[in-house]
Amino acid sequence: MSSKIPILPSKEVVRILQKLGFIKISQKGSHAKYKNYVTNRICIVPMHYEIAKGTLISILEQANIELEDFLNHL
């Protein structure tokens, strides 16, 4: 399963989250907070050059997004 998980730049992760209805509500240092007002879910995205596989899994769990749904928006 881990081979399906890409290593992406944070800008790409944010772009997909925004497509899925997430809006940036705040940022503290290098970590931005995004909220989906429909599902009332919040996720934290580190604004680093690349998002590691484990970090991406954590973001998707916070956002309650399936990996396949996320990958369909690439």
C-alpha positions in Angstrom: 0.0 0.0 0.0 2.8 2.4 0.8 4.0 2.3 -2.8 0.7 4.0 -3.9 1.3 6.9 -1.5 3.1 9.7 -3.4 5.6 12.2 -1.9 4.1 15.6 -2.9 5.0 19.2 -2.4 2.8 21.0 0.2 1.3 23.3 -2.5 -0.1 20.3 -4.4 -1.6 18.8 -1.2 -3.2 22.2 -0.4 -4.5 22.5 -4.0 -6.3 19.1 -3.6 -7.6 20.0 -0.2 -9.1 23.2 -1.6 -10.8 21.2 -4.4 -12.3 19.0 -1.7 -13.8 22.1 0.2 -11.1 23.0 2.7 -10.3 26.6 3.4 -7.2 28.0 5.1 -8.3 29.4 8.5 -4.9 30.2 10.1 -1.2 29.6 10.0 1.4 29.5 12.8 4.9 29.2 11.6 5.2 26.6 8.9 2.0 24.8 9.7 -1.3 25.9 8.1 -4.8 24.9 9.5 -7.5 24.1 6.9 -11.2 23.5 7.7 -14.0 22.1 5.7 -17.2 23.8 6.9 -19.5 21.2 5.4 -17.9 18.2 7.2 -16.6 20.4 10.1 -13.2 18.6 9.8 -9.9 20.4 10.5 -6.4 19.3 9.3 -3.0 20.7 9.8 -0.6 20.9 6.7 3.1 21.5 7.2 4.2 24.0 4.5 7.4 22.2 3.8 9.0 21.5 0.5 7.8 17.9 0.4 5.1 16.1 2.4 6.4 12.7 3.5 4.2 9.6 3.1 3.4 9.2 6.8 2.6 12.9 7.1 0.2 12.7 4.1 -1.5 9.7 5.7 -2.0 11.7 8.8 -3.4 14.7 6.9 -5.9 12.4 5.1 -6.9 10.8 8.4 -7.5 14.3 9.9 -9.5 15.3 6.9 -11.4 12.0 6.7 -10.4 11.5 3.0 -9.8 8.2 1.5 -6.4 7.8 -0.3 -8.1 6.8 -3.6 -10.3 9.9 -3.5 -7.3 12.1 -2.9 -5.3 10.4 -5.7 -8.2 10.9 -8.1 -7.7 14.7 -7.8 -4.0 14.6 -8.7 
